[in-house]
Structures are given as structure tokens and as C-alpha cells.
């Protein structure tokens, strides 16, 4: 999952013996106060990216509505590249439900942390992977040069 905010300065201790990273850590410390650690399981990018998006929506109804407007056609986009509704609709629904839940008046970061269960995490990461895959399928010509042929 995604952990609680911790001081970015904690990285100084973690990378004290690595001179290459120390300079980069100093840059981060000057720029940010806190960070969150994510479970390093191969889905950490998707999980962290999504969590950060939802964290920005907490209690900000206007921002969440604008974001929701951009996401409302995402399910249809995925269907248009060949995904079956039955296979992905629950993932999309969970994504939208969480967006609605964190954008209500009175929602806090604690609201997000409470709603971000392990089951919800798996569904959200799956949705992010589906959406990414759909984008890659739709824009195949832009990414074909990065792929290798597999037989």
C-alpha cells in the first residue's frame, strides 16, 4: 500500500553511504517536505501515481469535478480498443466511486487513507493498467519502436 507522510530528509540516512544519491536527496529535501513510501511490488508506480491524484482531489470538489469530467469517457475508450465491459467495468466503477468519496465537503487525507483498502488498491491498479494499455493500443504507432518482436 501507500504509507503515511514521512520527512524527505529521512532519505539522507538511507543514502548516507551513496555520494551519487546524496546530491539528489539534497535537491529533494530543498524542494519537498514529505514523501510517502509505496510497497515495491511492481505496481508501485501505478499505486503511487493514483494515490497522488486522489490526494490532490481530497475536499476539492471543483478540481474533482473537472477531473471526473475528463475521466467519464475512459471506460468507453477502453471498450473501443477491444476490452470487454464485463472484464473492466468494476475497476472503472471503483475508480469513480473513490473519486466521488474523496471530493465531498469534509473529506480529508484520512478519508482517502481509510478508503484505500487492499482490495480497492488492487482494483485501482488494475484500472490504471487497463487504461494505460488502452492508450498504448490506440497509439500503437507512437510506441512500436520501443517494442521487440516475440515469437
C-alpha positions in Angstrom: 0.0 0.0 0.0 1.0 3.6 0.3 2.4 4.7 3.6 1.9 7.8 5.7 3.8 11.0 5.0 7.4 10.9 6.3 10.1 13.6 6.1 12.0 13.6 2.8 15.1 14.2 5.0 14.8 10.5 6.0 16.4 9.7 2.7 19.6 11.3 3.9 20.1 8.5 6.4 19.1 5.8 3.9 21.6 7.0 1.3 24.3 8.3 3.5 26.9 6.0 2.0 26.0 6.7 -1.6 27.5 10.0 -2.8 25.7 10.0 -6.1 22.3 9.8 -4.4 23.2 12.2 -1.6 23.3 15.2 -4.0 19.9 14.1 -5.4 18.5 13.7 -1.9 19.6 17.3 -1.1 17.7 18.5 -4.1 14.6 16.7 -2.9 14.9 18.0 0.6 15.1 21.5 -0.6 12.0 21.1 -2.7 9.7 18.8 -0.7 8.9 18.4 3.0 7.3 14.9 2.9 7.0 11.8 0.9 5.1 8.6 1.0 6.7 5.2 0.6 4.9 2.6 -1.6 5.1 -1.2 -1.5 7.8 -2.1 -4.1 5.8 -4.9 -5.8 5.9 -4.0 -9.5 2.7 -1.9 -9.2 4.3 0.9 -7.1 4.3 3.4 -9.9 0.6 3.0 -10.7 -0.3 2.9 -7.0 1.7 6.0 -6.1 0.6 7.9 -9.1 -3.1 7.2 -8.4 -2.8 7.9 -4.7 -1.2 11.3 -5.5 -4.0 12.1 -7.9 -6.7 11.2 -5.3 -4.8 13.1 -2.6 -5.0 16.2 -4.8 -8.8 15.8 -5.1 -9.4 15.5 -1.3 -12.0 18.0 -0.4 -11.6 19.9 -3.6 -15.0 19.5 -5.3 -14.2 21.8 -8.2 -11.0 20.1 -9.1 -12.5 16.7 -8.7 -15.4 17.6 -10.9 -13.0 18.8 -13.6 -11.0 15.6 -13.3 -14.2 13.5 -13.3 -15.3 15.1 -16.5 -12.1 14.1 -18.1 -12.5 10.5 -16.9 -16.1 9.9 -17.6 -15.4 8.5 -21.1 -12.4 6.4 -20.1 -14.5 3.2 -19.9 -15.8 3.7 -23.4 -12.3 4.5 -24.6 -11.1 1.1 -23.2 -14.0 -0.7 -24.8 -13.2 0.9 -28.2 -9.8 -0.8 -28.3 -11.2 -4.2 -27.5 -11.7 -4.6 -23.8 -14.9 -6.4 -22.7 -17.2 -4.3 -20.5 -17.7 -7.2 -18.2 -14.0 -7.6 -17.6 -13.2 -4.0 -16.7 -16.3 -2.1 -15.6 -15.9 -2.9 -11.9 -12.4 -1.4 -11.9 -13.7 1.7 -13.5 -16.6 2.0 -11.1 -14.3 1.7 -8.1 -12.1 4.4 -9.5 -15.0 6.8 -10.0 -16.6 5.9 -6.6 -13.3 6.7 -4.8 -13.1 10.0 -6.7 -16.6 10.9 -5.6 -15.9 9.9 -2.0 -12.7 12.0 -1.6 -14.1 15.1 -3.2 -17.1 15.6 -0.9 -17.0 18.5 1.5 -15.3 17.5 4.8 -13.2 14.7 3.2 -9.7 14.6 4.5 -6.5 12.7 3.7 -7.6 10.4 6.4 -10.7 9.7 4.4 -8.6 8.7 1.5 -6.3 6.5 3.6 -9.3 4.8 5.2 -11.0 4.1 1.8 -7.7 2.9 0.2 -8.1 -0.8 1.3 -6.0 -3.7 -0.1 -9.0 -4.7 -2.3 -9.5 -1.2 -3.5 -5.8 -0.9 -4.2 -5.9 -4.0 -6.5 -8.9 -2.7 -8.4 -7.4 0.8 -8.9 -4.0 -0.5 -10.0 -5.8 -2.9 -12.4 -7.8 0.1 -13.8 -4.6 2.1 -14.3 -3.0 -0.8 -16.1 -6.1 -1.2 -18.4 -6.2 2.5 -19.2 -2.5 2.6 -19.9 -2.8 -0.5 -22.1 -5.8 1.0 -24.0 -3.8 4.2 -24.6 -0.8 2.2 -26.0 -3.2 0.2 -28.2 -4.8 3.3 -29.6 -1.5 5.0 -30.2 0.4 1.9 -31.2 2.4 3.7 -33.9 3.9 6.1 -31.3 5.2 3.2 -29.2 6.0 0.4 -31.7 9.7 1.5 -31.9 10.0 0.6 -28.2 8.8 -2.9 -28.6 10.6 -6.0 -29.6 9.2 -8.9 -31.6 8.4 -12.0 -29.6 7.5 -15.3 -31.2 
